[in-house]
Amino acid sequence: MAKKVVATLRDGSATDGRSYSKVIKMVKSPKTGAYIFDEKMVPNEQVKEFFK
């Protein structure tokens, strides 16, 4: 029989990967004029600064 997977309990600290967010911004390419997507992983505190 297969073993059951037990979910680990997280305490919500900043070291468990939740302190980062994937942000996607649509940017117009100066070379072709087409829109491209700029994807980055940024800390939660810098999300608003990324979109400025």
C-alpha angles and dihedrals in degrees: 000000000000120000119244117245113235116211115232118236114237125207094208095245121156093252097068097076098261093106091077130070131197108234126191123197126184111227129182112236112235091208102053104010091234122127119254131186121242109205123186141159107233133171114264091247092060100048095100091047091053092059095048 
